[in-house]
């Protein structure tokens, strides 16, 4: 038997598998109809465990693991198709149309000239800005209704995720309604008259310090973390010591600091994404990105099985981030971004499926990047 003969047999087996798969999915559709009529849930844990145990036990030596994954995947696809029948409810997440024109009260970290403030000006024509010293105060202002919106950095192209923002996203009730991407160009600024060779200490936000680590290491400077780049610049302005701040050029100019060096970031192509948050669910007409937060069980293939749901729905995941939860089990929280619109059936079906199957699931918003 040559290779062509073997492939011919494989093709015949594939044809049989396809026919059997179609038959199985047809039967699963009937199961869905029965569950709907009798008020039963799609996911029945004991039934699934029984099937997996039976097929794994009956598998040939060396194929037990592969057999388990094969049948798990097939059952996951079956559940996805059953959810399509049970959750035919487009528009189940109520929202208001996003309109950023006119004057809006916006909570912003830092002060005038901060990157958050610059991002705010990219989103709003006329923002009534409220400045706060730290990120949590932004969430509190939005939650209390003191501000309509809040703006926060979430990820940088060179230094990675802004961990504090992610931690606060889990703690507070809010929705992302827009995102802005800025090219970040840092400068090294000091009080007028301070010479570069006299500087030993540099102040800035921890993200900016990481983005400018080459400068810090070459100069053997002592780096000090601050809550915000612009507030670090304010501190340097008031300090009597020969220190410097890493901040935006606009911030340095607004404060009357002298720019000693420009473009001091490690990478020329340095970008930060900022999220606009609100207590209400707003959505722009052209919104195409959805963010969710979820927890997965400590089980084999749990992440793989989650990805199967997105694949069956035909939805493209664009970002996945894991953040540790402070507990004895070393649990993690997953933050996912994927392309979609909550007005589409395939999206609402997936969101319904995730909210019903997972112990923790949170819809964070449907928005467009500016």
GUZA-680653 format. One record per residue: x, y, z of N, C-alpha, C, O in turn; residue number from 0; residue in one letter. Coordinates in pm, whole numbers. Atoms other than C-alpha are relative to their C-alpha. Layout:
   n_px   n_py   n_pz  ca_px  ca_py  ca_pz   c_px   c_py   c_pz   o_px   o_py   o_pz   n res
      X      Y      Z      X      Y      Z      X      Y      Z      X      Y      Z NUM   a
...
# end
This chain:
   n_px   n_py   n_pz  ca_px  ca_py  ca_pz   c_px   c_py   c_pz   o_px   o_py   o_pz   n res
     85   -120      0      0      0      0     89    125      0    170    145     91   0   x
    -82   -120      4    154    329   -109    -72    118     68   -182    102    121   1   x
     53   -117    -71     95    682     28   -136     42    -55   -224     81     22   2   x
    128    -39     60   -186    757   -218   -113    -90     45   -225    -44     67   3   x
    103     94    -48   -373    440   -110    -39     32    144   -157     27    180   4   x
     28    -33   -140   -339    538    255    -85    127      8   -180    134     86   5   x
     75   -125      0   -464    890    184   -143    -21    -49   -235     45     -1   6   x
    134     31     50   -759    748     -9    -85    -58    113   -203    -25    127   7   x
     73     56   -114   -857    547    298    -34    108    103   -142    109    161   8   x
     24   -111    -94   -819    858    518   -116     86    -50   -201    127     29   9   x
    109    -80     56  -1047   1050    281   -135    -68     22   -235     -2     49  10   x
    124     75    -21  -1308    775    313    -43      6    146   -161     22    177  11   x
     30    -10   -143  -1284    779    691    -50    142     34   -145    158    111  12   x
     42   -139    -23  -1311   1163    690   -144     21    -44   -221     93     21  13   x
    137    -13     49  -1629   1134    483    -98    -60    100   -204     -4    126  14   x
     86     65    -99  -1777    894    736     -9     84    128   -116     98    187  15   x
     -1    -84   -120  -1671   1118   1024    -89    123    -18   -162    162     73  16   x
     81   -118     27  -1834   1419    858   -149    -34      7   -228     43     61  17   x
    140     42     -4  -2160   1229    812    -45    -26    144   -156     13    183  18   x
     34     29   -139  -2152   1109   1174     -5    128     84    -90    143    172  19   x
      0   -127    -72  -2064   1457   1300   -129     77    -26   -190    130     66  20   x
    125    -70     36  -2358   1608   1111   -119    -65     70   -208      4    118  21   x
    109     72    -67  -2586   1338   1253     -1     31    148   -107     50    208  22   x
     -7    -30   -144  -2461   1403   1606    -49    142     29   -123    163    126  23   x
     45   -137    -21  -2517   1779   1574   -151     14    -21   -216     93     46  24   x
    146      0     21  -2868   1714   1439    -71    -51    125   -173      5    167  25   x
     58     54   -123  -2943   1503   1747     14    100    115    -76    114    199  26   x
    -21   -101   -104  -2796   1774   1969   -102    113    -13   -144    172     86  27   x
    103   -100     22  -3040   2018   1809   -132    -44     61   -206     38    116  28   x
    123     53    -60  -3325   1793   1919      9      4    153    -90     28    222  29   x
    -20     -9   -145  -3173   1781   2269    -26    144     46    -87    167    150  30   x
     22   -141    -34  -3175   2163   2269   -149     33      5   -196    102     95  31   x
    145    -23      2  -3543   2167   2172    -66    -57    125   -155      6    183  32   x
     56     62   -120  -3621   1928   2458     33     83    125    -52    105    211  33   x
    -41    -80   -116  -3422   2137   2708    -78    131      8   -116    175    117  34   x
     77   -125      3  -3600   2455   2598   -142    -25     47   -197     52    126  35   x
    139     32    -35  -3942   2289   2630    -15    -34    147   -121    -11    206  36   x
      9     46   -138  -3861   2154   2976     80     86     99     95     50    216  37   x
    -70    -93    -88  -3660   2447   3114    130    -54     57    165    -23    171  38   x
   -126     58    -47  -3332   2254   3140    119     82    -50    110    144   -155  39   x
   -119    -74     45  -2984   2412   3120     74    -74   -110     63   -196   -122  40   x
    -80     62    105  -2755   2350   2824    110    -86     61    128   -202     23  41   x
   -115     69    -58  -2458   2251   3039    -44    -90    115    -94    -43    217  42   x
     30     98   -105  -2511   1933   3241    129    -74     31    167   -169    -38  43   x
   -135     41    -32  -2181   1862   3411     15   -151     16    110   -210    -35  44   x
    -12    144    -26  -2247   1503   3523     -8    -81   -129     67   -177   -146  45   x
     14     69    128  -2357   1393   3175    129      9    -80    174    -90   -137  46   x
   -124    -20     74  -2043   1540   3018    113    -84     60    188   -149    -13  47   x
   -105     77    -66  -1812   1381   3276    -16   -149    -27     83   -220    -45  48   x
     25    142     25  -1977   1041   3219     45    -39   -141    109   -142   -160  49   x
    -40     30    138  -1925   1057   2841    152     -1    -14    208    -91    -75  50   x
   -146    -10      9  -1561   1167   2875     67   -121     66    163   -176     13  51   x
    -57    117    -70  -1488    889   3126    -15   -126    -84     78   -207    -91  52   x
     25    121     80  -1644    623   2900     90     -8   -122    149   -112   -149  53   x
    -78      6    124  -1465    720   2579    149     -6     30    225    -67    -45  54   x
   -141      6    -36  -1131    770   2755     39   -140     43    146   -190      8  55   x
    -27    138    -47  -1153    428   2920      6    -98   -117     83   -193   -116  56   x
      4     91    114  -1234    264   2587     99     31   -110    102    -38   -211  57   x
    -96    -41    103   -958    439   2393    121    -94     -3    157   -149    101  58   x
   -121     82      9   -653    245   2264    114     60     82    115    180    110  59   x
   -116    -45    -76   -329    267   2459     74    112    -76    106     99   -194  60   x
    -70   -112     59   -158    600   2396    -91    105    -63    -43    212   -101  61   x
     94    -95     60   -472    771   2261   -103     52    100   -199    119     61  62   x
    100    -43    -99   -655    836   2589    -12    152      5   -123    205      2  63   x
      5   -146     -8   -559   1204   2610    -58     61   -125   -140    153   -118  64   x
     51    -53    126   -626   1269   2242   -150    -26    -14   -223     59    -65  65   x
    143     33      6   -963   1092   2266    -82     93     89   -190    139     51  66   x
     70    -92    -92  -1062   1305   2566    -16    138    -64   -124    196    -60  67   x
      6   -133     63   -975   1629   2381    -95     -1   -119   -170     95   -139  68   x
     86     10    119  -1154   1511   2065   -147      8     39   -224     84    -19  69   x
    140      2    -41  -1481   1438   2243    -39    125     78   -152    173     67  70   x
     29   -126    -68  -1455   1744   2468    -29    111   -101   -124    188    -85  71   x
     19   -103    102  -1419   1964   2161   -133    -18    -71   -204     79    -97  72   x
    127     26     68  -1712   1796   1990   -119     39     88   -219     92     38  73   x
    109    -39    -90  -1930   1847   2298     -6    151     20   -115    207     37  74   x
     -1   -146    -10  -1818   2210   2326    -68     62   -122   -143    159   -109  75   x
     66    -49    121  -1925   2267   1965   -150    -23     10   -229     64    -28  76   x
    141     31    -19  -2255   2097   2046    -68    102     92   -179    147     64  77   x
     58    -97    -94  -2313   2331   2341    -14    137    -65   -112    208    -43  78   x
      7   -128     70  -2234   2635   2125   -123      5    -89   -193    107    -93  79   x
    115      4     90  -2499   2527   1874   -131     -2     78   -231     54     33  80   x
    120      0    -84  -2750   2460   2153    -29    140     55   -144    182     63  81   x
     19   -137    -51  -2692   2807   2297    -58     91   -108   -133    183    -76  82   x
     56    -81    108  -2773   2955   1956   -152     -9     -2   -221     89    -31  83   x
    145     18     -5  -3122   2810   1989    -60     62    125   -168    122    121  84   x
     56    -42   -128  -3167   2899   2354     11    150     22    -70    208     94  85   x
    -22   -143    -22  -3034   3256   2337     -6     77   -131     90    143   -170  86   x
     21    -75    122  -3173   3400   2019    -52    139     38   -166    175      7  87   x
     45   -127    -58  -3185   3743   2183     98    113    -28    165    161     63  88   x
    -86   -114     32  -2992   4012   1999    -49    123     74   -169    145     90  89   x
     37   -121    -72  -2984   4336   2190    -33    -23    146   -102     59    207  90   x
     35     27   -140  -3003   4175   2535     81     87     95     50     92    214  91   x
    -74    -97    -83  -2746   4428   2663    -48    140    -38    -14    191   -145  92   x
     50   -134     33  -2923   4766   2678    113    102      4    203     94     88  93   x
   -105   -102      5  -2709   5066   2585    -58    131    -51   -164    135   -112  94   x
     33   -131     53  -2725   5436   2508    100     35   -110    214    -10   -107  95   x
    -89    -40    109  -2579   5591   2195    105     97     53     72    194    122  96   x
   -110    -83    -47  -2238   5744   2263      5    130    -80      6    128   -203  97   x
    -13   -132     63  -2216   6117   2191     97     83     84     64    126    194  98   x
   -104    -73    -73  -1896   6293   2294      7    147    -40     97    219      3  99   x
      3   -142     37  -1986   6627   2133    -56     81    117   -117     25    208 100   x
     47    -84   -110  -2070   6922   2356     94     -8    119    206    -59    109 101   x
    -83     -8   -120  -1939   6973   2707    -31   -116     94   -147   -141    127 102   x
     16    115    -90  -1881   6672   2936    100     12    115    211     61     98 103   x
    -86     -1   -118  -1737   6638   3284     82   -129      2     26   -238      8 104   x
    -88    116     15  -1433   6407   3265    104     -2    112    172     97    137 105   x
   -102     20   -103  -1215   6271   3547    129    -44    -65    131   -142   -141 106   x
   -129     23     66   -848   6275   3445    111    -13    105    119     71    195 107   x
   -115      9    -92   -537   6150   3634    105    106    -32    130    136   -149 108   x
   -109    -95     21   -263   6405   3686    -48    143     -9   -136    185     66 109   x
     36   -141     16   -289   6763   3567     17     39   -147     36    -48   -232 110   x
    -13    -47    137   -265   6978   3254    131    -49    -63    237    -45     -1 111   x
   -119     45     71    -26   6837   2997     34   -146     21    125   -198    -44 112   x
    -26    143    -17    -37   6479   3126    -47    -74   -126   -127    -21   -203 113   x
     43     77    116    -76   6209   2864   -149    -33      7   -216    -39    -95 114   x
    144     22    -16   -419   6133   3009    -78    122    -47   -182    109   -112 115   x
     66   -123     42   -512   6497   2952      5     17   -151    -91     62   -213 116   x
    -13     -7    146   -382   6484   2595    -97    -98    -66   -161    -64   -165 117   x
     94    100     53   -583   6164   2531   -144     50     13   -226     29    -76 118   x
    133    -57    -22   -889   6338   2675    -34    101   -109   -147    103   -159 119   x
     23   -101    104   -850   6622   2425    -19    -64   -137    -80     -3   -226 120   x
     22     72    125   -840   6364   2144   -143    -51    -11   -196    -66   -121 121   x
    134     57     -1  -1180   6229   2248   -110    105      8   -219     85    -47 122   x
    104   -100    -25  -1367   6546   2349     34    133    -65    149    176    -66 123   x
    -16   -134     54  -1420   6876   2175      8    103    113     81    201    104 124   x
      9    -98   -108  -1498   7052   2504    -18    -75    132   -131    -95    177 125   x
      8     76   -125  -1415   6861   2824     16     90    121    104    176    126 126   x
    -12    -67   -130  -1476   6997   3171     80    -95     89     22   -183    153 127   x
    -88     98    -64  -1177   6821   3328      5     17    151      9    128    204 128   x
    -21      8   -144  -1150   6716   3691    127    -82     22    131   -199    -17 129   x
   -127     69    -16   -794   6623   3788      9    -70    135    -34    -16    238 130   x
    -16     80   -122   -713   6352   4043    143    -54      6    210    -70    -95 131   x
   -138     43    -21   -389   6226   4194     26   -146    -36    138   -180    -73 132   x
    -24    142     28   -441   5852   4140   -115    -61    -79   -222     -2    -93 133   x
     95     66     88   -627   5604   3923   -130    -38     71   -238    -28     13 134   x
    121     45    -69   -868   5477   4188   -100    115     18   -221     93     17 135   x
     90   -114    -14  -1006   5827   4237    -81     24   -127   -190     80   -121 136   x
     74    -11    126  -1108   5821   3870   -121    -92      3   -232    -50    -30 137   x
    110     96    -10  -1318   5508   3922   -104     46    102   -224     34     79 138   x
     92    -47   -104  -1468   5653   4240    -83    117    -49   -203    123    -23 139   x
     72   -116     51  -1561   5980   4068   -108    -41    -99   -219     13    -99 140   x
     97     48     98  -1732   5794   3785   -111    -79     68   -228    -61     35 141   x
    100     81    -71  -1907   5547   4018    -98     86     79   -216     55     86 142   x
     84    -88    -82  -2039   5830   4239    -81     98    -83   -168    167    -30 143   x
     72    -94     85  -2163   6030   3941     57    140      2     -3    231    -55 144   x
    -64   -132     -2  -1928   6320   4010     54     37   -138     64    155   -172 145   x
    -47    -21    138  -1794   6276   3656    -79    -92    -92   -113   -205    -55 146   x
     69     84     99  -1972   6149   3344     92   -109    -53     51   -223    -76 147   x
    -97     91     59  -1656   5988   3214    132      9     77    157    105    150 148   x
   -135     -1    -54  -1307   5895   3327     94    -58   -104     53   -140   -186 149   x
    -97     50     99   -991   5830   3126    121    -56     71    170      2    168 150   x
   -110     72    -65   -711   5588   3213     86    -70   -103     34   -118   -204 151   x
    -85     81     88   -408   5428   3045    -20   -147     31    -41   -185    146 152   x
     21    143    -25   -443   5054   2997    116    -87    -51    143   -191      8 153   x
   -111     82     50   -149   4927   2789     94     86    -84     50    177   -155 154   x
   -102    -68     79    176   5050   2636     69   -101    -91     89   -217    -53 155   x
    -57     93     99    338   4901   2327    138    -52     38    180   -155    -16 156   x
   -133     47    -39    680   4869   2494      6    -48    145     80   -142    175 157   x
     -6     36   -142    618   4848   2871   -111    -93     44   -110   -141    157 158   x
    105     95    -32    305   4633   2858   -119     61     72   -143    181     66 159   x
    126    -39    -63    -14   4647   3063     23     90    121    123     78    192 160   x
      1    -84   -121    -88   4911   3325    -75    -81    106   -198    -80    110 161   x
     57     98    -93   -145   4665   3609   -105     62     91   -209      1    116 162   x
     93    -62    -94   -318   4909   3842   -137     21    -64   -239      3      1 163   x
    128    -18     69   -585   4986   3582    -77   -131     -6   -198   -133     19 164   x
     66    130      6   -659   4617   3537    -54    -43    137   -164    -97    146 165   x
     45     37   -134   -681   4560   3912   -128     75     37   -220     18     95 166   x
    117    -81    -33   -931   4845   3949   -120    -34    -87   -234    -17    -45 167   x
    109     39     89  -1136   4725   3652    -82   -114     59   -203   -122     37 168   x
     73    111    -62  -1226   4413   3848    -81     45    121   -184    -14    153 169   x
     62    -42   -126  -1323   4605   4162   -120     91    -18   -209     94     67 170   x
    103   -102     14  -1551   4874   4019    -98    -34   -111    -66   -104   -207 171   x
    106     20    100  -1877   4873   3824     10    114   -101    -13    230    -66 172   x
    -21   -102    103  -1813   5059   3497    -11    -66   -136    -19   -189   -146 173   x
     -4     50    136  -1819   5024   3119     98     83    -82    107    205    -65 174   x
    -87    -70     94  -1560   5109   2854    -86     46   -118   -160    -34   -175 175   x
     84    -50    110  -1721   5332   2590     82     56   -116     26     87   -221 176   x
    -87    -43    110  -1421   5444   2380    144    -29     38    176    -53    154 177   x
   -143     22    -24  -1047   5395   2341     79     95    -91     43    117   -207 178   x
    -86    -89     78   -775   5633   2227    143    -54      1    189   -104    103 179   x
   -139     43      9   -424   5547   2107     87    122    -30     64    194   -127 180   x
    -90   -114     16   -147   5805   2146    143    -46    -22    187   -145     37 181   x
   -143     21      9    211   5808   2030     64     77    114     41    197    130 182   x
    -59    -58   -121    416   5873   2344    146     38    -27    227    -47    -65 183   x
   -137    -48     13    730   6087   2325     38     71    130     -9    181    157 184   x
    -39    -54   -130    890   6148   2663    117     98    -14    199     87   -106 185   x
   -117    -86    -10   1130   6426   2751     53     -4    144    -19    -42    236 186   x
    -61    -13   -133   1367   6474   3044      2    150     31     63    229    -40 187   x
     17   -142    -31   1282   6802   3215     40     30    144     22    -53    233 188   x
    -42    -42   -134   1417   6994   3514    -27    150     16    -62    219    -80 189   x
     13   -144    -23   1395   7336   3676    105     74    -82    213     22   -109 190   x
    -95    -81     76   1561   7610   3479    125     25     85    117     60    203 191   x
   -127    -18    -69   1929   7634   3569     62   -128     50    181   -130     81 192   x
    -54    129    -43   1966   7269   3670     73    -65   -118     17    -79   -227 193   x
    -80     60    107   2244   7105   3467    -20   -151     -4    -42   -215     99 194   x
     18    143     18   2214   6754   3326    100    -80     83     64   -182    141 195   x
   -104     75    -72   2543   6645   3487    -20      2    151     43    -76    222 196   x
     24     -7   -145   2412   6742   3834   -118    -88     44   -143   -104    164 197   x
    121     78    -33   2104   6521   3815     36   -143     37    111   -210    -34 198   x
    -18    138    -43   2102   6193   4007   -133    -73     16   -137   -196     13 199   x
    132     59    -26   1729   6135   4066    -99     40   -108   -106    157   -149 200   x
    103    -23    102   1450   6099   3809   -134    -49     53   -142   -158    110 201   x
    134     32    -48   1078   6098   3890    -96    -15   -118    -92     63   -214 202   x
    104     17    101    792   5965   3679    -91   -116     39    -68   -183    140 203   x
     85    118    -21    514   5706   3658     81   -123    -33    172   -119   -117 204   x
    -78    122     19    641   5348   3673      2    -46   -146    103   -100   -192 205   x
      2     37    142    531   5287   3312    100     83    -79    174     30   -163 206   x
    -94    -87     71    728   5589   3187    144    -35     34    232    -30    -52 207   x
   -136     40    -40   1033   5478   3387     44   -125    -76    159   -134   -118 208   x
    -33    121     75   1018   5136   3217     24     34   -147    114    -21   -210 209   x
    -14    -37    140    974   5298   2876    131     74    -28    176     80   -142 210   x
   -124    -76     15   1290   5505   2939    115    -66     77    206      3    123 211   x
    -99     71    -81   1500   5238   3111    142     13    -56    239     12     21 212   x
   -134    -14     60   1790   5277   2864     67    129     49    184    128     86 213   x
    -51   -128    -48   1834   5643   2960     39     -9    147    146     38    187 214   x
    -24     11   -144   1811   5562   3331    123    -85     28    205    -50    113 215   x
   -114     90    -24   2059   5276   3312    132     62    -48    234     51     20 216   x
   -123    -62     52   2312   5465   3098     50    109     94    171    122    116 217   x
    -39   -109    -88   2311   5761   3335     14    -40    145     50     42    230 218   x
     -5     50   -138   2301   5542   3648    -85     87     94    -47    114    208 219   x
     90    -83    -80   2010   5754   3770    -78    -86     98   -100   -205     73 220   x
     89     66    -94   1800   5662   4071   -142     35    -38   -180    153    -38 221   x
    137    -23     47   1441   5619   3951    -98     -4    116    -91    -92    202 222   x
    103     -8   -104   1147   5719   4173   -137     -5    -66   -168     75   -153 223   x
    133     17     58    796   5600   4092    -97    102     57   -101    126    178 224   x
    100    -99    -38    519   5862   4097   -134    -43    -55   -139   -125   -147 225   x
    133     40     43    143   5831   4053    -33     44   -142   -123    -12   -204 226   x
     31    -55    132    151   6030   3728    122     77    -51    195    138     27 227   x
   -114    -73     57    408   6178   3489    -10    150     25     89    216     57 228   x
     16   -145    -18    261   6528   3518     17     41    146     71    148    175 229   x
    -18    -31   -142    249   6515   3899    147    -13     41    195     58    129 230   x
   -144     10    -23    611   6400   3895     69    129    -45    161    177     21 231   x
    -56   -126     50    690   6710   3689    -30    115     96     54    203    116 232   x
     35   -103   -100    505   6926   3945     92    -11    121    135     91    177 233   x
    -89     21   -115    717   6771   4221    139     55    -31    200    121     53 234   x
   -133    -47     40   1039   6845   4030      4    152     -4    105    213     34 235   x
      5   -146      6    930   7204   3976     14     62    139     78    166    155 236   x
     -1    -53   -136    885   7255   4352    122    -43     81    151     15    186 237   x
   -114     53    -76   1192   7057   4461    119     97     -3    141    169   -100 238   x
   -122    -82     -6   1508   7234   4571    123    -83    -40    233    -30    -51 239   x
   -110     89     39   1720   6933   4469     18      1   -152    -77     33   -224 240   x
    -24      6    144   1881   6895   4124    -53   -132    -60     25   -221    -94 241   x
     63    122     51   1635   6630   4001    -72     30   -130    -82    145   -172 242   x
     69    -16    129   1442   6571   3677   -123    -89     -5   -139   -181     74 243   x
    122     78     21   1111   6435   3556     -3    -50   -144     46     15   -235 244   x
     30     50    134   1017   6217   3260   -149     27    -21   -233    -24     52 245   x
    139    -40     22    698   6366   3116    -17     40   -146     76     27   -226 246   x
     24    -48    136    539   6503   2799     63    138    -17     79    212     81 247   x
    -56   -132     27    692   6808   2633   -102    109     33    -64    216     81 248   x
    104    -99    -30    359   6990   2671     -6     27    150    -20    142    192 249   x
      2    -16   -145    362   6926   3046    119     85     46    104    176    127 250   x
   -120    -75    -38    719   7055   3077    -14    147    -37     22    235     41 251   x
     17   -139     44    636   7367   2878   -103     73     84    -82    188    121 252   x
    106    -63    -81    315   7436   3074     50     37    139      8    137    197 253   x
    -51    -24   -135    507   7413   3403    123     91      2    173    127    109 254   x
   -118    -86      6    797   7625   3282    129    -73     30    227    -11     71 255   x
   -122     78    -19   1051   7342   3310     87      8   -126     38     35   -236 256   x
    -93      1    112   1358   7325   3091     15   -143    -52     45   -234     25 257   x
    -13    132     61   1366   7031   2849    148    -25    -28    210     41   -111 258   x
   -143     31     15   1713   6876   2878     23    -97   -114    124    -88   -185 259   x
    -10     96    110   1653   6589   2636   -140    -34    -50   -234    -42     29 260   x
    128     36     61   1373   6500   2396      3   -145    -48    110   -201    -73 261   x
     14    138     52   1244   6159   2284     93    -97     71    176   -163      8 262   x
    -91     83    -80   1415   5972   2567    -54   -143     19     10   -222     89 263   x
     54    136    -13   1194   5659   2540     88    -98    -77    157    -61   -173 264   x
    -84    103     61   1362   5331   2445    -32    -19   -148     58    -28   -231 265   x
     44     28    137   1156   5278   2128    -61    124    -63   -139    196      1 266   x
     56   -116     70   1074   5543   1871   -151    -17    -20   -227     78     -7 267   x
    143     29     18    739   5372   1800    -56    -44    135    -67   -163    164 268   x
     46     24   -137    601   5401   2153   -143     52     13   -166    173      4 269   x
    141    -38     -3    221   5400   2190    -65    -48    130    -29   -151    185 270   x
     80     39   -115    -21   5391   2482   -147      8    -37   -191    102   -104 271   x
    145     -2     19   -389   5301   2470    -66     46    130    -28      4    239 272   x
     76    -53   -113   -630   5486   2698   -147    -40    -17   -201    -37   -127 273   x
    143     34      5   -983   5374   2787    -82    113     60    -41    177    157 274   x
     97    -95    -54  -1277   5605   2842   -108    -81     68   -173   -164      4 275   x
     97     79    -77  -1503   5468   3116   -119     85     42   -110    207     53 276   x
    122    -65    -47  -1856   5550   3227    -75    -97     91    -54   -218     85 277   x
     83     84    -85  -2101   5423   3487   -112    -65    -81   -164   -170    -43 278   x
    105     53     86  -2355   5368   3208     62    -71   -121    180    -54   -152 279   x
    -46     71    119  -2331   5146   2900    -29     86   -123   -144    100   -165 280   x
     11    -77    123  -2264   5366   2598     65    -78   -114    158   -156    -93 281   x
    -56     69    117  -2195   5241   2246    -11     91   -122   -118    144   -152 282   x
     -2    -76    125  -2092   5425   1930    -57    -85   -112    -53   -208   -106 283   x
     59     74    112  -2260   5330   1602    102    -91    -67     67   -198   -116 284   x
   -104     78     67  -1927   5204   1465     84    -84     96    194   -126     62 285   x
    -74     80    -99  -1820   5017   1781     31   -138    -57    -57   -205   -111 286   x
    -40    129     58  -1624   4707   1680     88    -83     91    137   -188     50 287   x
    -82     76    -95  -1433   4592   1989    -78    -22    128   -144     69    179 288   x
     69     37   -125  -1573   4411   2293    105    -46    100    195   -123     67 289   x
    -88     43   -108  -1393   4369   2625    -81    -74    106   -191    -32    143 290   x
     63     76   -108  -1481   4109   2888    106    -40    100    226    -41     71 291   x
    -87     48   -108  -1333   3987   3215    -61   -130     52   -182   -137     71 292   x
     55    129    -41  -1367   3625   3331    102    -82     77    222    -57     71 293   x
    -85     95    -73  -1231   3350   3552    -24   -139    -57   -137   -175    -89 294   x
     10    136     52  -1158   2997   3431     29   -101    111    109    -72    201 295   x
    -25    101   -103  -1167   2679   3641    139    -61    -14    197    -61   -123 296   x
   -131     68      2   -844   2498   3735    -19   -141    -54    -13   -239     21 297   x
     22    129     65   -906   2218   3486     82     -7   -128    111     95   -190 298   x
    -76     20    122   -711   2071   3200    -77     52   -121   -196     25   -135 299   x
     55    -50    128   -775   2247   2865   -106    108     17   -179    136    -79 300   x
    107    -99    -19  -1001   2515   3019     18    121    -92    -81    173   -145 301   x
    -23   -113     90   -836   2795   2818    -23    -41   -145    -80     35   -223 302   x
     21     51    136   -834   2585   2502   -149     -9    -32   -192     25   -142 303   x
    144     15     21  -1206   2515   2546    -68    136    -12   -167    150    -84 304   x
     53   -135     14  -1275   2885   2590     23     51   -142    -66    111   -203 305   x
    -32    -46    135  -1099   2958   2260    -86    -69   -105   -116    -12   -209 306   x
     87     73     92  -1313   2691   2092   -131     75    -20   -184     80   -131 307   x
    128    -74     10  -1624   2898   2169     13    117    -97    -78    142   -176 308   x
    -20   -113     90  -1479   3200   1989     15    -48   -144    -33     17   -237 309   x
    -21     55    134  -1376   2984   1694   -132    -43    -63   -157    -15   -181 310   x
    130     44     52  -1722   2829   1656    -87    120    -36   -159    117   -135 311   x
     78   -120     27  -1879   3176   1674     57     83   -115     -9    174   -165 312   x
    -62    -75    109  -1637   3301   1406     45    138     41     47    230    -42 313   x
    -39   -130    -52  -1516   3586   1627    151      4     24    210    -92     73 314   x
   -145    -15     -6  -1158   3717   1622     42     63    132      9    179    159 315   x
    -53    -53   -125   -989   3758   1961    127     79    -31    217     29    -98 316   x
   -113    -88     30   -743   4048   1950     95     19    117    208     64     98 317   x
    -87    -17   -117   -604   4049   2305    -46    -93    110   -166   -109    134 318   x
     29     78   -120   -584   3816   2603    107     32    103    227     22     75 319   x
    -90    -41   -108   -429   3927   2932    -42    -71    128   -161    -78    159 320   x
     31     65   -128   -406   3738   3261     63     80    113    178    123    105 321   x
    -45    -72   -118   -375   3907   3598    -26    -84    124   -135   -140    137 322   x
     20     82   -120   -324   3730   3933   -103     60     94   -115    182    106 323   x
     92    -40   -105   -592   3741   4200     68    -30    133    126   -137    150 324   x
    -69     17   -129   -461   3785   4553    -75   -100     88   -158    -62    170 325   x
     56    103    -89   -561   3453   4711     99   -116     10    202   -117    -58 326   x
    -91    112    -27   -403   3130   4832      7   -100   -115     98   -183   -118 327   x
      5     97    109   -495   2939   4515     75     46   -125     82    -26   -224 328   x
    -70    -57    116   -293   3163   4280    -92      7   -122    -47    -17   -235 329   x
     95    -15    110   -606   3218   4070     37    120    -86    105    212    -41 330   x
    -23   -113     91   -591   3448   3769   -132     43    -62   -225    -35    -75 331   x
    113    -56     72   -840   3674   3598     44     26   -143    153     79   -166 332   x
    -32    -22    142   -849   3686   3219    -79    118    -54   -199    132    -28 333   x
     62   -114     68   -921   4003   3022     14    -24   -149    125    -42   -200 334   x
      0     30    142  -1020   3949   2660    -59    114    -81   -158    176    -39 335   x
     57    -91     99  -1076   4182   2365    -26    -81   -126     57   -162   -167 336   x
     27     65    128  -1245   4057   2050    -86     91    -87   -155    180    -38 337   x
     74    -81     95  -1399   4205   1738   -147    -43      0   -179   -161     -8 338   x
    141     33      2  -1777   4230   1744    -88    117     37    -40    224     74 339   x
    102   -101    -28  -2097   4426   1798   -110    -69     80   -160   -173     39 340   x
    101     63    -86  -2345   4352   2078   -140      2    -63   -235    -49     -4 341   x
    125      7     72  -2621   4406   1826     -9   -123    -90   -113   -146   -153 342   x
     -4    119     86  -2518   4085   1642    -29   -127     80     14   -142    194 343   x
     43    122    -67  -2664   3744   1725    117    -85     48    115   -137    160 344   x
   -110     87    -38  -2333   3556   1725     75     52    123    132    -25    200 345   x
    -66    -60   -116  -2195   3801   1983    -83    -20    126    -31    -63    229 346   x
     86     14   -118  -2493   3798   2219    -11   -145     44    -22   -174    164 347   x
      4    142    -34  -2506   3419   2201    124    -40     78    115   -110    179 348   x
   -125     33    -69  -2140   3391   2301      2     61    140     40     -6    236 349   x
      1    -65   -131  -2179   3644   2585    -95    -71     96    -63    -87    214 350   x
     95     75    -84  -2484   3455   2714     60   -132     44     46   -172    160 351   x
    -63    129    -31  -2294   3127   2697    106     16    109    111    -62    204 352   x
   -107    -21    -98  -1996   3266   2890    -58     36    137     -9    -12    239 353   x
     58    -41   -128  -2215   3428   3157    -70   -114     71    -76   -116    194 354   x
     69    113    -61  -2406   3103   3214     96   -110     45     68   -179    143 355   x
    -88    113    -30  -2110   2864   3219    111     32    100    156    -56    173 356   x
   -116    -35    -82  -1840   3057   3406    -42     49    137   -148    111    153 357   x
     30    -44   -137  -1829   3123   3779     10    150     15    -58    209     98 358   x
    -12   -146      0  -1722   3483   3712     14     49   -143    103      6   -216 359   x
     -4    -58    133  -1794   3680   3397    -52    143      8   -151    169     76 360   x
     38   -141     -3  -1815   4057   3340     18     61   -138    126     58   -195 361   x
     -3    -73    126  -1902   4246   3023     51    141     28     -6    212    110 362   x
    -64   -127    -29  -1678   4555   3012    -32    111   -100     -6    228    -72 363   x
     37   -105     95  -1802   4735   2702     21    -36   -146     95   -129   -180 364   x
    -10     14    146  -1838   4761   2325     31    141    -54    -49    233    -38 365   x
    -49   -135     29  -1643   5052   2178     84      3   -128    111   -100   -189 366   x
    -84    -23    117  -1434   5199   1895    127     71     43    124    158    131 367   x
   -126    -70    -29  -1070   5303   1905     11    126    -85    -11    124   -206 368   x
    -19   -126     70  -1006   5666   1817    149     15    -32    190    114    -92 369   x
# end
